[in-house]
Amino acid sequence: SSEGNVLLIDEVDKADEEFEALLLEILSEFQVSIPELGVRKAVVKPLVILTSNNSREIGDALKRRCLHLYIPFPDAKLEREIIKARVPEISKKLQVQLVDFVQGLRELDLKKLPAISETIDWARTLIILNADELNQDLAKSTLNVLLKHQQDIEVVQKEVPRLVMASDG
């Protein structure tokens, strides 16, 4: 397009080194070589956004071509506001308990800490289950919505009593 485009390359850390080499060509020359078609060059340089979850280290050559922006997890106040905006039907009590539970959970040594999207999914799940408040049984039976790795679920199962009690303030 002559107006410009945005190219989003999500979770670049999950790509292999060959893909990283292709990205270097794209970001250096804003062109790509395709054996069957030849060289394709951008008419207008696109805005390129790369995302990474740091599951592996990105090569130095690629990092040099990027600006780095770290986005931390939201604090409890902001996370409650996000949950209320995305799941407006949630009760104030459940919203506070859920966010406090997740905030405490993020202090644990887990393979993958739950992001805000998992907190939203968990809130929606608890609403579907007609939950008004968080208790140990409910937390344990729905951890699979919040956590994506079985070993994380096993670690958190042991912490549920403490996390639920802490979320009751």
C-alpha positions as CSV (number, residue, x, y, z in Angstrom):
1,S,0.0,0.0,0.0
2,S,1.2,3.5,-0.7
3,E,-0.3,4.6,2.7
4,G,1.9,2.3,4.8
5,N,1.2,-0.7,6.8
6,V,1.7,-2.2,10.2
7,L,3.5,-5.6,10.4
8,L,2.9,-7.4,13.7
9,I,5.2,-10.3,14.4
10,D,3.9,-11.9,17.6
11,E,6.0,-14.0,19.9
12,V,9.2,-13.8,17.8
13,D,11.0,-15.7,20.6
14,K,9.1,-18.8,19.6
15,A,10.5,-18.7,16.0
16,D,13.6,-20.5,15.0
17,E,16.9,-19.0,14.0
18,E,16.2,-19.2,10.3
19,F,13.1,-17.1,10.8
20,E,15.2,-14.6,12.7
21,A,17.6,-14.4,9.7
22,L,14.6,-13.6,7.5
23,L,13.6,-10.9,9.9
24,L,17.0,-9.4,9.8
25,E,16.7,-9.0,6.0
26,I,13.2,-7.6,6.3
27,L,14.2,-5.1,9.0
28,S,17.5,-4.0,7.3
29,E,16.3,-3.7,3.7
30,F,12.5,-3.8,4.0
31,Q,12.7,-6.5,1.4
32,V,12.5,-10.2,1.3
33,S,14.0,-12.7,-1.2
34,I,11.6,-15.4,-2.3
35,P,13.4,-18.0,-4.5
36,E,10.4,-18.6,-6.8
37,L,9.5,-14.9,-7.1
38,G,12.7,-13.0,-6.6
39,V,13.2,-9.9,-4.4
40,R,10.1,-8.1,-3.1
41,K,10.7,-4.6,-1.7
42,A,8.3,-2.5,0.3
43,V,7.0,0.6,-1.5
44,V,6.5,2.3,1.8
45,K,8.4,1.1,4.9
46,P,5.9,-0.5,7.3
47,L,5.8,0.0,11.0
48,V,7.1,-3.3,12.4
49,I,6.1,-4.4,15.9
50,L,7.7,-7.5,17.4
51,T,6.5,-9.1,20.6
52,S,8.3,-11.6,22.8
53,N,7.5,-13.4,26.0
54,N,11.2,-14.1,26.7
55,S,10.9,-17.8,26.3
56,R,14.3,-17.7,24.6
57,E,16.9,-15.1,24.1
58,I,16.6,-13.1,20.9
59,G,19.8,-12.7,18.8
60,D,21.8,-9.5,19.3
61,A,21.6,-8.6,15.6
62,L,17.8,-8.6,15.8
63,K,17.8,-6.7,19.1
64,R,20.0,-4.0,17.7
65,R,17.3,-3.2,15.1
66,C,14.5,-2.8,17.7
67,L,13.4,-0.4,20.4
68,H,12.7,-2.3,23.6
69,L,9.5,-1.7,25.7
70,Y,8.9,-3.8,28.8
71,I,5.3,-3.9,29.9
72,P,5.0,-5.2,33.5
73,F,1.9,-6.8,35.0
74,P,-0.6,-4.2,36.2
75,D,-0.8,-3.4,39.9
76,A,-3.8,-4.6,41.7
77,K,-5.8,-1.4,41.3
78,L,-5.3,-1.2,37.6
79,E,-6.0,-4.9,37.2
80,R,-9.3,-4.5,39.1
81,E,-10.2,-1.7,36.7
82,I,-9.4,-3.8,33.7
83,I,-11.4,-6.7,35.0
84,K,-14.4,-4.5,35.8
85,A,-14.3,-3.0,32.3
86,R,-14.0,-6.4,30.6
87,V,-16.3,-8.4,32.9
88,P,-18.8,-5.8,34.1
89,E,-21.1,-8.3,35.7
90,I,-18.5,-9.4,38.2
91,S,-19.3,-8.6,41.9
92,K,-17.0,-6.2,43.7
93,K,-16.1,-8.9,46.2
94,L,-15.2,-11.5,43.6
95,Q,-13.3,-9.0,41.6
96,V,-11.1,-8.0,44.6
97,Q,-10.6,-11.7,45.6
98,L,-9.7,-12.8,42.1
99,V,-7.2,-10.0,41.5
100,D,-5.6,-10.4,44.9
101,F,-5.3,-14.2,44.3
102,V,-3.6,-13.6,40.9
103,Q,-1.3,-10.9,42.3
104,G,-0.2,-13.3,45.0
105,L,0.2,-16.1,42.4
106,R,2.5,-14.0,40.3
107,E,5.0,-13.9,43.2
108,L,5.5,-17.7,42.9
109,D,8.2,-19.4,40.8
110,L,6.0,-20.7,37.9
111,K,6.8,-21.7,34.3
112,K,4.3,-19.1,33.0
113,L,2.8,-16.5,35.2
114,P,-0.8,-15.7,34.3
115,A,-1.3,-12.5,32.2
116,I,-4.2,-10.2,32.3
117,S,-5.9,-12.2,29.6
118,E,-5.9,-15.3,31.8
119,T,-7.3,-13.2,34.7
120,I,-10.2,-12.1,32.4
121,D,-10.8,-15.6,31.3
122,W,-10.9,-16.8,34.9
123,A,-13.3,-14.0,35.9
124,R,-15.6,-15.0,33.0
125,T,-15.4,-18.7,34.0
126,L,-16.3,-17.9,37.6
127,I,-19.3,-15.8,36.4
128,I,-20.5,-18.7,34.2
129,L,-20.3,-20.9,37.3
130,N,-22.4,-18.3,39.2
131,A,-19.7,-17.7,41.7
132,D,-20.2,-14.8,44.1
133,E,-17.0,-15.3,46.0
134,L,-13.8,-17.3,45.7
135,N,-13.2,-20.3,48.0
136,Q,-10.6,-23.0,48.0
137,D,-12.6,-25.6,46.2
138,L,-13.6,-23.2,43.4
139,A,-10.1,-22.0,43.0
140,K,-8.6,-25.5,42.8
141,S,-11.2,-26.7,40.4
142,T,-10.7,-23.8,38.0
143,L,-6.9,-23.3,38.1
144,N,-6.6,-24.8,34.6
145,V,-8.2,-21.7,33.2
146,L,-5.6,-19.5,34.9
147,L,-2.5,-21.7,34.4
148,K,-1.3,-23.3,31.2
149,H,1.2,-25.9,32.6
150,Q,0.4,-28.9,34.7
151,Q,3.5,-28.4,36.9
152,D,2.3,-24.8,37.6
153,I,-1.1,-26.1,38.6
154,E,0.5,-28.6,41.0
155,V,2.6,-25.9,42.6
156,V,-0.4,-23.6,43.0
157,Q,-2.7,-26.3,44.4
158,K,-0.5,-26.3,47.5
159,E,-0.7,-22.5,47.8
160,V,-4.5,-22.2,47.3
161,P,-5.4,-22.1,51.0
162,R,-2.9,-19.2,51.6
163,L,-3.8,-17.4,48.4
164,V,-7.6,-17.6,49.1
165,M,-7.1,-16.5,52.7
166,A,-4.9,-13.6,51.6
167,S,-7.5,-12.6,49.0
168,D,-10.2,-12.4,51.7
169,G,-8.1,-9.5,53.2
